[in-house]
């Protein structure tokens, strides 16, 4: 099988590494890829959002399967163009990708499917903002209604900060989504979805805030770990049965059946799981940890999803233990990052290392030096017999990497190791969660 992977981040690097472990995969092309992906696949400088160029590359590569990683090409309909050209494609249609591209659409789908989520209100004019804010609080959740790469949300007890964010979004021409705050620890559950067939992967937990202790602004994700020792198998089954399957069925009913990876971000509150958001693709950085534990052939799972035969494939198999992703970010991230600095100590992360290094925002200079080229620069993925061991491997490895001005969180997965996370059994005060847009 020849596979074309679309995207340029650590998520795509993780996909490429997992695909390499599949014995049926004979060739991998990545577009545009990055310096790390180039060590494992042929890279081509194609714009992921240029549908005609992606189709041309799939044709030139004689691709048996096209895997689209990022959300923007999916929302823009690149998967539709790839399928129309006769290629098997892992990734939903533009119509189904609205589950991430429009939070208003997602709310409407959830309401029709009877899925619990936060009470919400759309504000599209500045004159309505103050009155709308008065109907929420004491913790305000203010979101950009469109795609925002994980950074278009403010969760705050400060009404003025909530108002400032809403006013800024409206000034940029973006509708604002106000939501009630959902209490409880958050869960990211990836599900392979083929129409009404839903196959869950391992649950993970993302760390959105830039600083230790969940401080500072939201980012695209500073780290993640899997599995979740505080979440039971029964709770995962409940999420699949009560959340993902009804939404998948509702999309089928609307004529926009989902085919690909449906990501449910949930708050596990006292009344049960409630949806914070849906994404239409593999999450980043959770994918890096989840795929590190996958034993099943990834190409088989993705191809079955793309060709409508997911129900005929055996459920995914997982290795014992735990995995953790820690993100090394450039100076000033999540603001405008400093780029072009030389990275040393990254090396090449082997597929089965206890601490592999995945590239996110990197490039290779003409002189061969590896340099930073984005906000989230590298991911270190640690694997161990348990989460504590996985953390030790990841943090030992990341400490050996040098990038001027870089930073990373030191507490990814620590609350779980210290048994400080539990699904709520009674109402509680604001738990400090960081709801993602």
N, C-alpha and C positions, 0 to 999 in steps of 0.2 A: 504494500500500500504506500502510495506517495501522498504526503500530507502538506498542505500549505497552511501556515499559521499566520494570521494577520494581527499585528500589534508590535509594541516595542518595549514593554515593561517587564518587571520581574514576574508578573503573572504569566506572560507569554514564555519567559525563560523556563518557568516551572512546567508549563505545558510541553515545551520542547523536550525537556529532560525526561518527563514521564512518557512521552511518545517514543523516545529513543529506547526505553526499556521494553517496549512492545515488539516482540520478534517479527510481527507481520509488517512493521514499518520499514520500508527500504530506503526512503529518502524524505527529508524534511526541508522545505523552503520556508523562510520567515520574511515577512515584509512589514515594516522596514527592518525589524529586529534591532539589536544593539550589539555592543562590543562583546558581551558575554554570550549572547545567543549565537554570534558568528563562530564561536568555538565548537558548536554542536550542529549547526545547520547552515545551509546556503542562504545568505541574506540578500535582499533586493530592495533598492530605495524606492518603494512604491507607497504612495499616500493611501493609508487604510480607508479614507473616506471617498476616494475616487473609484466609484463602482466600475467604470469601464476599464481602468488600469488593473484593478483586482481581478476582473474576469480575464483580461488578457494574460496576466501572470499565471492564473490557474490553467489556462489553455496551454501556454508555453511550458509549464511545469508538468503537464499531463497529470494534474492532481486528481487523486481518487476521493479526497476529502479536503474540504476547506473549513478551517476552524477560525472563527472571528472572535478575538479576545475583547476589545474595548467596546464600550456602550455607544459611542457616537456613531461609528459606522452602522451599527445595528439600527439605531433610531433613524438614520438617514436612508435605510433600505438597501444597504450593500448586500445583505444576505438574499434579498429578493432577486437582485440582479444575478448573483452567483447561481442561484437555483434555476432561474429562467434560462441560463446558459447551459444547463444540463449537468451541473456539478452537485454532488452531495455536499450539504453545507450545515455545519453545526453553528447555530445561531438563529434567533427568531426573526420573523418578518418585521417590517417597520410597524405594521398594525399591532402585533403582539408586543413589540418593544416599547410601546407607549406605556406599559406598566411601570417603566422607569422614566421614560422621557417626559411624562406628564403626571405629576402627583395628583392632579384633579381627576384624571382618567383612572388612576389606580384606586382612588377613594371610591369612585363610582362603581368599579368592578367589585371591590370588597363589599360595598353596601349591597349590591345585587346578590353576592355570593354568601352573605350572612357572616362575614369574617370580622372579628373584633379589631378595631383600630382606634386611634385617637380621634376625638371630636375635632373637626377642622372647619376653617372658613377661608375662602379666597378673597384677597383684597387686591383690586387692580387700579385703584385711584388713590392718591395721597389724601384726599379729603375724607376718605372712609377709614383711614388707618387708626386714628385715635379711638374712635368709637369701637372698632373691632378689638383693639387691645384691651379695652375695658371689659370685654366679655371673656377674657382669659386671665391667667395668673392663678396663684402667686408666682409660679414658674412659667415663663413664656418660652415657647418653641416657635421660632420664626425661620421659615425656609424659603429658598428660591423654588418656584414651582417647576422649573426645568432642570436640565442637567447642570451639575455644579462641581463635579469631580470630588465629591465628598466634603466640600468646604463651604457650601452655601447655606449653612444653618448656624443659628445662635440659640443656645439654651441658657437662659439666664433668669435670675430673680430680680434683676434690675430693669424696671420698665423702660427707663430712658435708653438703655443699651438695646433693648428689643425694638424700641421705636426707631433708633438710629439705623439699625440694620434693615428694618422694613423700608424706611425712607430711602436708603441707598439703593436697595433693589428696585424700588419703583422708579427712582430717578434714572436707572439703567434700562427701564422699559420692561422689567421682569415682574410678572404677577407674584404676589407674596402669599404663602400658605401659612396661616396661623394654626397651631395645634395645641390641644391640651397635653400636659406632660404625662408620660407613661412611666410609672414606677416599676422597679425591679431590674435585675441583671439582664443584659442583652445577649442575644444568641444570633449567630449567623448560620442559617441552614441552607446549604446548596442542594438543589434537587434537579436531577436530569428529568426533563419533561418532554414527552412525545404525545401531544394531544391530551388525553386524560390519563395516560400512564405516567406515574410519578415514582422515581427511584431516588431516595435520599442518600446523600453522602454524609461524612462525619460532620457533626456540629462543631462550630468554632466560635471563638469570641475575639472581636476586633478591639483595638485600643485607638480611639479617634483623636483624643486630645494630644497636643504636641509634647506636653511635659509630664514628668512623673506625678503620680497621684491624680491623674486626670485633670491637669491644670493647663491653662492656656487655650488658644483657639483650636478649633477642629482642623484636621488635616485629611488627606486621602487615606490615612491609616498608618500608624507608627509600629504596628506589630499585631500578632495574633497567635493563638495556640489552639490545639486540638488533641484529643477529645476534651470534653468538659466534665471533670470529675464530679461536679455538683449537679449535673443534669442527667436524669434517668432515661433509660431506653423508652420507658412508657411515655415520658414527656415528649420525646422526639416523635414517637408514633402519633401522639395527639396533635402535634404541629402539622404533620403530614396530612392526617385525616381531617382536621378541623380548619386548616388554613390553606395549605398548598393545593390539595385536591379540589376543594370547592372553587378556588380561583382559576385553576386550569380548566375545570369544567365550564366555568362562566365564559372564559375566553373562547372555548370551542363553540359555546352557544351563540356568541356574538360573531362567529365566522372568522375569528382571528386566532386560531389554535396556536398554542405556544410550542415551539420546537427548539430545544437548546437547554441552557442552564437557567433555571429560575431561582433567584436568591431571595430568601425571606429573612429580613432583619426584624427581630421580635424582642419585645420586653416581656419578661416572665414575671408578671404581677400576681397579686393575690387572687384575682378573678380568672387567671389562666393566661395563655399567651395572647398578646395583642401586637399587631403589625406596626412597626415603626416605618418600614419601607419595603418595597420590592425592587430588585434589580434584575436586568434582563441578561446577565452574563456572570461569569466567574468573578467573585469578589477579590479585591487586591487590598491587603496582603494575606487574607485567609487561605486563598488557593495554594500559596506556597507551602503552608503547613499541611493542609489536607492532602495534597498530592504526594507529599513526602512519605505518607503512610499507606498509599494505595498499592496493593499487590496485583489487582486485576489488570489486564491489558487495557490501557486507556483508549487506544484507537478503536478497539471493539465497542467500548461503551459509547464513545462519541459518534461513531459511524452508525451504530444501531439507532441512536437518537435521531440522527440526521436522515435516516432512510425509513423511519417509521416502524422499526422492528425492535424497539427497546423492550417490549414485553416478553420477547423471546430470549433475552440475554440473562445469564445468571446474575444475581445481585453482586455488587462490588465486594471484594475481599480486602481486608485491612491487616497490616502487620501490627503486632502488639506494641504497646508503648505510647509515646506522645511525641509531638512535634511542635516547634515554636518558631515563629518568624520575628526577627528584630530588624527594623528599618534604620539604615544609616542615611541621614538627611543632610543636605547641603546647608551652609550658613544662610540664615534668614528665612528658611522654610518654616511655615507655609506661606510666608510673604514671597516676594520676588527673590528666587534663590541666586546665590553666587555660583557661577559655572566656570568651567575651564581650568579648574585646579587639578593638579596631578594626584592620582590615587596610588598609594603603595600598599603592599601586603594583601591585596585581594586574591591574587593567584587565580586558580581555576578550581571551582568546586566540583568534585566528582559526584556522580549520580548517587552513590551509596555512602558518602561521607557522613560522619556524625554531625558535621557542621558545614554544609555546602554554602557557597557564596553565589547568589543570583544577582544579575545586573538589572537595574531599573533605568536610571538616567545616566548612562555612560556613553563615551565615545572614545575612539582611538585616534590620537594625533598622527600626523605624517611621520613623526619620528618614532612611532610605536608606543608612546606613553599612553596610559589609560587616564582619562580625565573625566571630571564631572560634567554632566550635560542636562541636568534636571534637578527638581527639588528632592525627590526620593531617589537616592543614588544607587545604593546597594541594599540587598536583603541578605541576612545570614539566617539560615534555616538549621536549627539544631534538632537532633532526634535522639531519644534516649528511652530507657526502660520505663521511665515515668517522667512527669513534667519537670521535676526538680533536676533530673539528669539532663534532659533536653535543654533546659535553661542554662545549665552550667556549660554545656558544649557550645551553645550559641554565643554566650557572653565572653567566653574565653577566646573564641574566634574573632568576634567583632572588635575586641580590644587590640588585636594585632593589625587592624586596618587603619591607615593614616590618610586623612583628608583634611586640609586646613579649614578650620571653622565648622567642621561637621558636628552633628549631635545625634544622640539616640536616647530613647527611654531605657532606664535601667530596671523597670518594674513590670515588663511584659509577663503576664501569667503569674506574677508573684502572689496576688490575692488568692488565686486558686490553690497554689502550693501551700499557703498559710491557712487554708480553709476559712477564708473570710467572705466567701460568696455562697449564697443560698437562695433558692427560689422562695419567694415570699409566701408566708402562710397567713399573714394578717396585714392590714393596711399599715404603711409606714410613711415616714417623711421622705422628702426628696433624697434619693439614693446617690445622686451625683452622676447618673448615667449621661452619656454624651450621644444624644440621638442624632443619627446621620440623615442627611437629606436624601 
